Amino acid sequence: ETALIDSTLVYRFVADNHPKFMEKLKAHGARYKRTLPAEDDKESPIGRSFFNAYQVDNKIELERKLDKISGLEYEWQPDGSLTVITEPIPAVRMIEQQHNHAIYQW
């Protein structure tokens, strides 16, 4: 299941109730942590293997690709999966301005 919510309402709530946190998000961005398996998991909606996700044929090629991404961290797990922590990316960005209404994407 995917929950749906108006991201503008979320933005306003966080900005109004947690302004210091919102400023940190705007200033530093967000990082995401994900563990990818060595083989595709067709039972999972996000079950792509690291080979598939990064479009590589082997681990050496993958490590070369990951090493080129500034700020990204990764670690091989004992079961052969790969844990990746993304480089900081913008956490909040305005995608449309219309009169006094702004639409934000999280």
CNS distance restraints for C-alpha pairs under 8 A (distance, minus, plus):
assign (resid   5 and name CA) (resid   9 and name CA) 7.87 0.50 0.50
assign (resid   5 and name CA) (resid  10 and name CA) 7.74 0.50 0.50
assign (resid   6 and name CA) (resid  10 and name CA) 6.69 0.50 0.50
assign (resid   7 and name CA) (resid  11 and name CA) 6.03 0.50 0.50
assign (resid   7 and name CA) (resid 103 and name CA) 7.67 0.50 0.50
assign (resid   7 and name CA) (resid 104 and name CA) 6.29 0.50 0.50
assign (resid   7 and name CA) (resid 105 and name CA) 6.33 0.50 0.50
assign (resid   7 and name CA) (resid 106 and name CA) 6.70 0.50 0.50
assign (resid   8 and name CA) (resid  12 and name CA) 6.16 0.50 0.50
assign (resid   8 and name CA) (resid 102 and name CA) 7.54 0.50 0.50
assign (resid   8 and name CA) (resid 103 and name CA) 5.72 0.50 0.50
assign (resid   8 and name CA) (resid 104 and name CA) 5.57 0.50 0.50
assign (resid   8 and name CA) (resid 105 and name CA) 7.71 0.50 0.50
assign (resid   9 and name CA) (resid  13 and name CA) 6.06 0.50 0.50
assign (resid  10 and name CA) (resid  14 and name CA) 6.14 0.50 0.50
assign (resid  11 and name CA) (resid  15 and name CA) 5.95 0.50 0.50
assign (resid  11 and name CA) (resid 104 and name CA) 7.06 0.50 0.50
assign (resid  12 and name CA) (resid  16 and name CA) 5.89 0.50 0.50
assign (resid  13 and name CA) (resid  17 and name CA) 5.86 0.50 0.50
assign (resid  13 and name CA) (resid  18 and name CA) 7.82 0.50 0.50
assign (resid  14 and name CA) (resid  18 and name CA) 5.07 0.50 0.50
assign (resid  14 and name CA) (resid  19 and name CA) 6.68 0.50 0.50
assign (resid  14 and name CA) (resid  21 and name CA) 7.79 0.50 0.50
assign (resid  14 and name CA) (resid  22 and name CA) 6.52 0.50 0.50
assign (resid  15 and name CA) (resid  19 and name CA) 4.73 0.50 0.50
assign (resid  15 and name CA) (resid  21 and name CA) 7.97 0.50 0.50
assign (resid  15 and name CA) (resid  22 and name CA) 5.65 0.50 0.50
assign (resid  18 and name CA) (resid  22 and name CA) 6.36 0.50 0.50
assign (resid  19 and name CA) (resid  23 and name CA) 6.19 0.50 0.50
assign (resid  20 and name CA) (resid  24 and name CA) 6.32 0.50 0.50
assign (resid  21 and name CA) (resid  25 and name CA) 6.28 0.50 0.50
assign (resid  22 and name CA) (resid  26 and name CA) 6.21 0.50 0.50
assign (resid  23 and name CA) (resid  27 and name CA) 6.00 0.50 0.50
assign (resid  24 and name CA) (resid  28 and name CA) 5.71 0.50 0.50
assign (resid  24 and name CA) (resid  29 and name CA) 7.35 0.50 0.50
assign (resid  25 and name CA) (resid  29 and name CA) 4.84 0.50 0.50
assign (resid  25 and name CA) (resid  30 and name CA) 6.50 0.50 0.50
assign (resid  25 and name CA) (resid  90 and name CA) 7.71 0.50 0.50
assign (resid  25 and name CA) (resid  91 and name CA) 5.81 0.50 0.50
assign (resid  25 and name CA) (resid  92 and name CA) 7.00 0.50 0.50
assign (resid  26 and name CA) (resid  90 and name CA) 6.99 0.50 0.50
assign (resid  26 and name CA) (resid  91 and name CA) 6.44 0.50 0.50
assign (resid  26 and name CA) (resid  92 and name CA) 6.08 0.50 0.50
assign (resid  28 and name CA) (resid  88 and name CA) 6.97 0.50 0.50
assign (resid  28 and name CA) (resid  89 and name CA) 7.98 0.50 0.50
assign (resid  28 and name CA) (resid  90 and name CA) 7.51 0.50 0.50
assign (resid  29 and name CA) (resid  88 and name CA) 5.41 0.50 0.50
assign (resid  29 and name CA) (resid  89 and name CA) 5.06 0.50 0.50
assign (resid  29 and name CA) (resid  90 and name CA) 4.41 0.50 0.50
assign (resid  29 and name CA) (resid  91 and name CA) 4.69 0.50 0.50
assign (resid  29 and name CA) (resid  92 and name CA) 7.52 0.50 0.50
assign (resid  30 and name CA) (resid  88 and name CA) 5.25 0.50 0.50
assign (resid  30 and name CA) (resid  89 and name CA) 5.46 0.50 0.50
assign (resid  30 and name CA) (resid  90 and name CA) 6.33 0.50 0.50
assign (resid  30 and name CA) (resid  91 and name CA) 5.24 0.50 0.50
assign (resid  31 and name CA) (resid  85 and name CA) 6.42 0.50 0.50
assign (resid  31 and name CA) (resid  86 and name CA) 5.23 0.50 0.50
assign (resid  31 and name CA) (resid  87 and name CA) 6.00 0.50 0.50
assign (resid  31 and name CA) (resid  88 and name CA) 4.94 0.50 0.50
assign (resid  31 and name CA) (resid  89 and name CA) 6.45 0.50 0.50
assign (resid  32 and name CA) (resid  84 and name CA) 7.92 0.50 0.50
assign (resid  32 and name CA) (resid  85 and name CA) 5.50 0.50 0.50
assign (resid  32 and name CA) (resid  86 and name CA) 5.31 0.50 0.50
assign (resid  33 and name CA) (resid  83 and name CA) 7.02 0.50 0.50
assign (resid  33 and name CA) (resid  84 and name CA) 5.63 0.50 0.50
assign (resid  33 and name CA) (resid  85 and name CA) 4.36 0.50 0.50
assign (resid  33 and name CA) (resid  86 and name CA) 6.52 0.50 0.50
assign (resid  34 and name CA) (resid  83 and name CA) 5.62 0.50 0.50
assign (resid  34 and name CA) (resid  84 and name CA) 5.39 0.50 0.50
assign (resid  34 and name CA) (resid  85 and name CA) 6.59 0.50 0.50
assign (resid  35 and name CA) (resid  81 and name CA) 6.62 0.50 0.50
assign (resid  35 and name CA) (resid  82 and name CA) 5.42 0.50 0.50
assign (resid  35 and name CA) (resid  83 and name CA) 4.11 0.50 0.50
assign (resid  35 and name CA) (resid  84 and name CA) 6.22 0.50 0.50
assign (resid  36 and name CA) (resid  47 and name CA) 7.29 0.50 0.50
assign (resid  36 and name CA) (resid  48 and name CA) 6.95 0.50 0.50
assign (resid  36 and name CA) (resid  49 and name CA) 5.56 0.50 0.50
assign (resid  36 and name CA) (resid  50 and name CA) 5.41 0.50 0.50
assign (resid  36 and name CA) (resid  81 and name CA) 5.60 0.50 0.50
assign (resid  36 and name CA) (resid  82 and name CA) 5.22 0.50 0.50
assign (resid  36 and name CA) (resid  83 and name CA) 6.31 0.50 0.50
assign (resid  36 and name CA) (resid  84 and name CA) 7.85 0.50 0.50
assign (resid  37 and name CA) (resid  41 and name CA) 7.80 0.50 0.50
assign (resid  37 and name CA) (resid  47 and name CA) 7.42 0.50 0.50
assign (resid  37 and name CA) (resid  48 and name CA) 7.25 0.50 0.50
assign (resid  37 and name CA) (resid  49 and name CA) 4.89 0.50 0.50
assign (resid  37 and name CA) (resid  50 and name CA) 6.24 0.50 0.50
assign (resid  37 and name CA) (resid  80 and name CA) 7.12 0.50 0.50
assign (resid  37 and name CA) (resid  81 and name CA) 4.40 0.50 0.50
assign (resid  37 and name CA) (resid  82 and name CA) 6.46 0.50 0.50
assign (resid  38 and name CA) (resid  49 and name CA) 5.05 0.50 0.50
assign (resid  38 and name CA) (resid  50 and name CA) 5.97 0.50 0.50
assign (resid  38 and name CA) (resid  51 and name CA) 6.96 0.50 0.50
assign (resid  38 and name CA) (resid  80 and name CA) 6.30 0.50 0.50
assign (resid  38 and name CA) (resid  81 and name CA) 5.44 0.50 0.50
assign (resid  38 and name CA) (resid  82 and name CA) 7.63 0.50 0.50
assign (resid  39 and name CA) (resid  48 and name CA) 7.21 0.50 0.50
assign (resid  39 and name CA) (resid  49 and name CA) 4.79 0.50 0.50
assign (resid  39 and name CA) (resid  50 and name CA) 7.63 0.50 0.50
assign (resid  39 and name CA) (resid  51 and name CA) 7.77 0.50 0.50
assign (resid  40 and name CA) (resid  47 and name CA) 5.66 0.50 0.50
assign (resid  40 and name CA) (resid  48 and name CA) 4.64 0.50 0.50
assign (resid  40 and name CA) (resid  49 and name CA) 4.56 0.50 0.50
assign (resid  40 and name CA) (resid  52 and name CA) 7.55 0.50 0.50
assign (resid  41 and name CA) (resid  47 and name CA) 4.58 0.50 0.50
assign (resid  41 and name CA) (resid  48 and name CA) 6.24 0.50 0.50
assign (resid  41 and name CA) (resid  49 and name CA) 7.34 0.50 0.50
assign (resid  42 and name CA) (resid  47 and name CA) 6.39 0.50 0.50
assign (resid  42 and name CA) (resid  48 and name CA) 7.89 0.50 0.50
assign (resid  43 and name CA) (resid  47 and name CA) 7.26 0.50 0.50
assign (resid  48 and name CA) (resid  52 and name CA) 5.93 0.50 0.50
assign (resid  48 and name CA) (resid  53 and name CA) 5.93 0.50 0.50
assign (resid  49 and name CA) (resid  53 and name CA) 5.99 0.50 0.50
assign (resid  50 and name CA) (resid  54 and name CA) 5.91 0.50 0.50
assign (resid  50 and name CA) (resid  55 and name CA) 7.87 0.50 0.50
assign (resid  50 and name CA) (resid  81 and name CA) 7.94 0.50 0.50
assign (resid  50 and name CA) (resid  82 and name CA) 7.08 0.50 0.50
assign (resid  51 and name CA) (resid  55 and name CA) 5.53 0.50 0.50
assign (resid  51 and name CA) (resid  56 and name CA) 5.07 0.50 0.50
assign (resid  51 and name CA) (resid  57 and name CA) 6.12 0.50 0.50
assign (resid  51 and name CA) (resid  58 and name CA) 7.00 0.50 0.50
assign (resid  51 and name CA) (resid  59 and name CA) 7.95 0.50 0.50
assign (resid  51 and name CA) (resid  62 and name CA) 7.52 0.50 0.50
assign (resid  52 and name CA) (resid  56 and name CA) 6.85 0.50 0.50
assign (resid  54 and name CA) (resid  62 and name CA) 7.07 0.50 0.50
assign (resid  56 and name CA) (resid  61 and name CA) 6.22 0.50 0.50
assign (resid  56 and name CA) (resid  62 and name CA) 5.92 0.50 0.50
assign (resid  57 and name CA) (resid  61 and name CA) 6.91 0.50 0.50
assign (resid  57 and name CA) (resid  62 and name CA) 7.77 0.50 0.50
assign (resid  58 and name CA) (resid  62 and name CA) 6.32 0.50 0.50
assign (resid  59 and name CA) (resid  63 and name CA) 6.05 0.50 0.50
assign (resid  60 and name CA) (resid  64 and name CA) 6.28 0.50 0.50
assign (resid  61 and name CA) (resid  65 and name CA) 6.30 0.50 0.50
assign (resid  62 and name CA) (resid  66 and name CA) 6.14 0.50 0.50
assign (resid  63 and name CA) (resid  67 and name CA) 5.89 0.50 0.50
assign (resid  64 and name CA) (resid  68 and name CA) 6.60 0.50 0.50
assign (resid  65 and name CA) (resid  69 and name CA) 7.25 0.50 0.50
assign (resid  66 and name CA) (resid  72 and name CA) 7.16 0.50 0.50
assign (resid  66 and name CA) (resid  74 and name CA) 7.89 0.50 0.50
assign (resid  67 and name CA) (resid  72 and name CA) 7.73 0.50 0.50
assign (resid  69 and name CA) (resid  87 and name CA) 7.42 0.50 0.50
assign (resid  70 and name CA) (resid  87 and name CA) 6.64 0.50 0.50
assign (resid  71 and name CA) (resid  86 and name CA) 7.16 0.50 0.50
assign (resid  71 and name CA) (resid  87 and name CA) 4.43 0.50 0.50
assign (resid  71 and name CA) (resid  88 and name CA) 6.92 0.50 0.50
assign (resid  72 and name CA) (resid  84 and name CA) 7.32 0.50 0.50
assign (resid  72 and name CA) (resid  85 and name CA) 5.86 0.50 0.50
assign (resid  72 and name CA) (resid  86 and name CA) 4.76 0.50 0.50
assign (resid  72 and name CA) (resid  87 and name CA) 4.29 0.50 0.50
assign (resid  72 and name CA) (resid  88 and name CA) 7.95 0.50 0.50
assign (resid  73 and name CA) (resid  84 and name CA) 5.83 0.50 0.50
assign (resid  73 and name CA) (resid  85 and name CA) 5.08 0.50 0.50
assign (resid  73 and name CA) (resid  86 and name CA) 6.54 0.50 0.50
assign (resid  73 and name CA) (resid  87 and name CA) 7.41 0.50 0.50
assign (resid  74 and name CA) (resid  82 and name CA) 6.92 0.50 0.50
assign (resid  74 and name CA) (resid  83 and name CA) 5.50 0.50 0.50
assign (resid  74 and name CA) (resid  84 and name CA) 4.35 0.50 0.50
assign (resid  74 and name CA) (resid  85 and name CA) 6.12 0.50 0.50
assign (resid  75 and name CA) (resid  82 and name CA) 5.87 0.50 0.50
assign (resid  75 and name CA) (resid  83 and name CA) 5.27 0.50 0.50
assign (resid  75 and name CA) (resid  84 and name CA) 6.66 0.50 0.50
assign (resid  76 and name CA) (resid  80 and name CA) 6.45 0.50 0.50
assign (resid  76 and name CA) (resid  81 and name CA) 6.12 0.50 0.50
assign (resid  76 and name CA) (resid  82 and name CA) 4.68 0.50 0.50
assign (resid  76 and name CA) (resid  83 and name CA) 6.37 0.50 0.50
assign (resid  77 and name CA) (resid  81 and name CA) 5.26 0.50 0.50
assign (resid  77 and name CA) (resid  82 and name CA) 5.78 0.50 0.50
assign (resid  77 and name CA) (resid  83 and name CA) 7.01 0.50 0.50
assign (resid  91 and name CA) (resid 106 and name CA) 5.90 0.50 0.50
assign (resid  92 and name CA) (resid 104 and name CA) 6.72 0.50 0.50
assign (resid  92 and name CA) (resid 105 and name CA) 6.12 0.50 0.50
assign (resid  92 and name CA) (resid 106 and name CA) 5.30 0.50 0.50
assign (resid  93 and name CA) (resid 104 and name CA) 5.72 0.50 0.50
assign (resid  93 and name CA) (resid 105 and name CA) 5.73 0.50 0.50
assign (resid  93 and name CA) (resid 106 and name CA) 7.11 0.50 0.50
assign (resid  94 and name CA) (resid 102 and name CA) 6.85 0.50 0.50
assign (resid  94 and name CA) (resid 103 and name CA) 5.91 0.50 0.50
assign (resid  94 and name CA) (resid 104 and name CA) 4.53 0.50 0.50
assign (resid  94 and name CA) (resid 105 and name CA) 6.38 0.50 0.50
assign (resid  95 and name CA) (resid 102 and name CA) 7.90 0.50 0.50
assign (resid  95 and name CA) (resid 103 and name CA) 6.04 0.50 0.50
assign (resid  95 and name CA) (resid 104 and name CA) 5.91 0.50 0.50
assign (resid  95 and name CA) (resid 105 and name CA) 6.61 0.50 0.50
assign (resid  96 and name CA) (resid 102 and name CA) 6.04 0.50 0.50
assign (resid  96 and name CA) (resid 103 and name CA) 5.43 0.50 0.50
assign (resid  96 and name CA) (resid 104 and name CA) 7.45 0.50 0.50
assign (resid  97 and name CA) (resid 101 and name CA) 6.19 0.50 0.50
assign (resid  97 and name CA) (resid 102 and name CA) 4.73 0.50 0.50
assign (resid  97 and name CA) (resid 103 and name CA) 6.57 0.50 0.50
assign (resid  98 and name CA) (resid 102 and name CA) 6.27 0.50 0.50
